[in-house]
């Protein structure tokens, strides 16, 4: 079981949710700590794709690289941090509800700590994520249910 688990139902078709959440450029729209995110190669997103994400950790902007380690188009993906003192491991799943008219989304997040990260994760990162997750859920809902994503 991951350190953080969230499930939500969205009034949006699974293919719309999938195309939105899998797009690295959209990350800052629905994750409050994300300042920017950019795919590092030109090939289609999938296993091996890397994304450079800059996040607020506390009051500092921290760049990190995430790599896709699992990819099931239209259904699931896993990203793992490959550098820095705090390396997130994120797994997301998208599943249809109501004959594909709505979507059930599951998100799991955990951390690997290296060096100073062993201090940052328990003292700062976990509490920041705990505060941020409800806001991220609302941002995701706002962008997917109230706009044309």
The 8 nearest C-alpha neighbors of each residue, nearest first, counted from 0:
[[1, 2, 4, 107, 3, 109, 108, 90],
 [0, 2, 3, 109, 107, 108, 4, 110],
 [1, 3, 109, 108, 0, 4, 107, 110],
 [4, 2, 108, 1, 107, 109, 5, 129],
 [3, 5, 107, 106, 1, 108, 2, 6],
 [6, 4, 106, 105, 107, 7, 3, 132],
 [7, 5, 105, 104, 106, 4, 8, 103],
 [6, 8, 104, 103, 9, 105, 5, 136],
 [7, 9, 103, 102, 104, 10, 6, 101],
 [8, 10, 102, 11, 101, 103, 7, 140],
 [11, 9, 101, 144, 102, 8, 12, 100],
 [10, 12, 101, 9, 102, 144, 100, 13],
 [11, 13, 101, 100, 15, 14, 99, 102],
 [14, 12, 16, 102, 15, 95, 17, 94],
 [13, 15, 17, 16, 12, 18, 73, 11],
 [16, 14, 18, 12, 13, 17, 19, 11],
 [17, 15, 13, 19, 14, 18, 20, 12],
 [18, 16, 14, 19, 15, 20, 73, 21],
 [17, 19, 15, 21, 16, 20, 14, 22],
 [18, 20, 16, 17, 22, 21, 15, 148],
 [21, 19, 17, 22, 18, 16, 25, 26],
 [20, 22, 18, 19, 17, 23, 44, 25],
 [21, 23, 24, 20, 19, 25, 18, 26],
 [24, 22, 26, 25, 36, 37, 21, 38],
 [23, 25, 22, 36, 26, 37, 27, 35],
 [26, 24, 28, 23, 22, 27, 19, 20],
 [25, 27, 23, 28, 24, 29, 30, 36],
 [28, 26, 33, 30, 29, 25, 34, 35],
 [29, 27, 25, 26, 30, 138, 31, 139],
 [30, 28, 138, 139, 135, 27, 26, 31],
 [31, 29, 135, 27, 33, 32, 26, 28],
 [30, 32, 33, 135, 29, 27, 131, 134],
 [33, 31, 55, 54, 30, 34, 56, 27],
 [34, 32, 54, 27, 30, 31, 35, 53],
 [33, 35, 54, 53, 27, 32, 55, 36],
 [36, 34, 53, 33, 52, 27, 37, 54],
 [37, 35, 52, 51, 24, 23, 53, 26],
 [38, 36, 51, 50, 24, 23, 39, 52],
 [37, 39, 50, 40, 49, 51, 23, 36],
 [38, 40, 50, 49, 37, 51, 41, 48],
 [41, 39, 38, 42, 48, 49, 50, 43],
 [42, 40, 43, 39, 38, 44, 48, 49],
 [41, 43, 40, 44, 48, 45, 39, 38],
 [44, 42, 45, 41, 48, 40, 46, 38],
 [43, 45, 48, 42, 46, 21, 47, 67],
 [46, 44, 48, 70, 47, 43, 67, 69],
 [47, 45, 67, 68, 48, 69, 70, 44],
 [46, 48, 67, 66, 45, 68, 49, 44],
 [49, 47, 67, 45, 46, 66, 44, 50],
 [50, 48, 66, 65, 39, 38, 47, 67],
 [49, 51, 38, 65, 37, 39, 64, 52],
 [52, 50, 64, 37, 36, 63, 38, 65],
 [53, 51, 36, 63, 35, 62, 64, 50],
 [52, 54, 62, 35, 34, 61, 33, 63],
 [55, 53, 33, 32, 34, 61, 60, 56],
 [54, 56, 60, 32, 59, 57, 58, 61],
 [57, 55, 59, 58, 54, 60, 61, 124],
 [56, 58, 59, 55, 123, 127, 124, 60],
 [59, 57, 56, 55, 60, 61, 54, 32],
 [60, 58, 55, 56, 57, 61, 54, 62],
 [59, 61, 55, 54, 53, 56, 62, 58],
 [60, 62, 54, 53, 59, 55, 56, 63],
 [63, 61, 53, 52, 54, 60, 51, 64],
 [64, 62, 52, 51, 82, 53, 83, 61],
 [63, 65, 51, 50, 80, 81, 82, 52],
 [64, 66, 80, 50, 79, 49, 81, 78],
 [67, 65, 49, 79, 78, 48, 47, 68],
 [66, 68, 78, 46, 47, 48, 77, 69],
 [69, 67, 46, 77, 78, 66, 47, 79],
 [70, 68, 77, 76, 46, 67, 71, 78],
 [69, 71, 76, 45, 46, 75, 72, 77],
 [70, 72, 75, 74, 76, 73, 69, 45],
 [73, 71, 74, 70, 75, 76, 45, 17],
 [72, 74, 17, 71, 14, 75, 93, 13],
 [73, 75, 93, 71, 92, 72, 94, 76],
 [76, 74, 92, 71, 91, 70, 93, 73],
 [75, 77, 70, 69, 91, 90, 71, 92],
 [76, 78, 90, 69, 89, 68, 67, 91],
 [77, 79, 67, 89, 66, 88, 68, 65],
 [80, 78, 88, 65, 66, 87, 81, 89],
 [81, 79, 65, 86, 87, 64, 82, 66],
 [80, 82, 64, 65, 79, 86, 66, 83],
 [83, 81, 80, 64, 63, 86, 84, 85],
 [84, 82, 85, 63, 86, 81, 113, 80],
 [83, 85, 116, 113, 112, 114, 115, 86],
 [86, 84, 112, 116, 83, 111, 113, 87],
 [87, 85, 80, 111, 110, 112, 84, 83],
 [86, 88, 110, 80, 79, 109, 89, 111],
 [87, 89, 79, 109, 108, 78, 110, 80],
 [90, 88, 108, 78, 77, 107, 87, 79],
 [91, 89, 77, 107, 106, 76, 78, 108],
 [92, 90, 106, 76, 75, 105, 107, 77],
 [93, 91, 75, 105, 74, 104, 106, 94],
 [92, 94, 104, 74, 103, 75, 13, 102],
 [95, 93, 103, 102, 104, 13, 74, 92],
 [96, 94, 102, 99, 13, 101, 103, 98],
 [95, 97, 101, 102, 99, 98, 103, 100],
 [98, 96, 99, 100, 101, 95, 102, 12],
 [99, 97, 96, 100, 95, 101, 12, 102],
 [100, 98, 95, 96, 97, 101, 12, 13],
 [99, 101, 12, 97, 98, 11, 96, 102],
 [102, 100, 10, 11, 96, 12, 99, 9],
 [103, 101, 95, 13, 9, 96, 8, 94],
 [102, 104, 8, 94, 7, 93, 95, 96],
 [105, 103, 93, 7, 92, 6, 8, 102],
 [104, 106, 6, 92, 91, 5, 93, 7],
 [107, 105, 91, 5, 4, 90, 6, 92],
 [108, 106, 4, 90, 3, 89, 1, 91],
 [109, 107, 89, 3, 88, 1, 2, 90],
 [108, 110, 2, 88, 1, 87, 3, 89],
 [111, 109, 87, 86, 88, 112, 85, 108],
 [110, 112, 86, 85, 87, 113, 109, 88],
 [113, 111, 116, 85, 117, 84, 110, 86],
 [112, 114, 84, 116, 117, 115, 85, 111],
 [115, 113, 116, 84, 117, 112, 118, 85],
 [116, 114, 117, 118, 84, 113, 119, 112],
 [115, 117, 84, 112, 119, 113, 85, 118],
 [116, 118, 112, 115, 119, 120, 113, 114],
 [117, 119, 116, 115, 120, 121, 122, 114],
 [118, 120, 116, 123, 122, 117, 121, 124],
 [119, 121, 124, 122, 116, 123, 118, 125],
 [122, 120, 119, 125, 123, 118, 124, 117],
 [123, 121, 119, 120, 118, 124, 125, 126],
 [124, 122, 119, 126, 120, 125, 121, 127],
 [123, 125, 120, 127, 126, 119, 128, 121],
 [124, 126, 128, 127, 120, 123, 121, 129],
 [125, 127, 129, 128, 124, 123, 130, 122],
 [128, 126, 124, 130, 125, 129, 131, 123],
 [129, 127, 131, 125, 130, 126, 132, 124],
 [128, 130, 126, 127, 131, 132, 125, 133],
 [131, 129, 127, 128, 132, 126, 133, 134],
 [130, 132, 128, 134, 129, 133, 127, 135],
 [131, 133, 135, 134, 129, 128, 130, 136],
 [134, 132, 136, 135, 131, 137, 130, 129],
 [133, 135, 137, 131, 132, 136, 138, 31],
 [136, 134, 132, 138, 30, 137, 29, 133],
 [135, 137, 133, 139, 134, 138, 140, 132],
 [136, 138, 140, 134, 135, 139, 141, 133],
 [139, 137, 29, 135, 141, 140, 136, 134],
 [140, 138, 29, 136, 142, 137, 141, 143],
 [139, 141, 137, 143, 138, 144, 142, 136],
 [142, 140, 138, 145, 139, 144, 143, 137],
 [143, 141, 139, 146, 140, 145, 144, 138],
 [144, 142, 140, 141, 148, 145, 146, 139],
 [143, 145, 140, 141, 10, 142, 146, 11],
 [144, 146, 141, 142, 143, 147, 140, 148],
 [147, 145, 142, 148, 143, 144, 141, 140],
 [146, 148, 143, 145, 142, 144, 15, 11],
 [147, 146, 143, 142, 19, 15, 16, 144]]
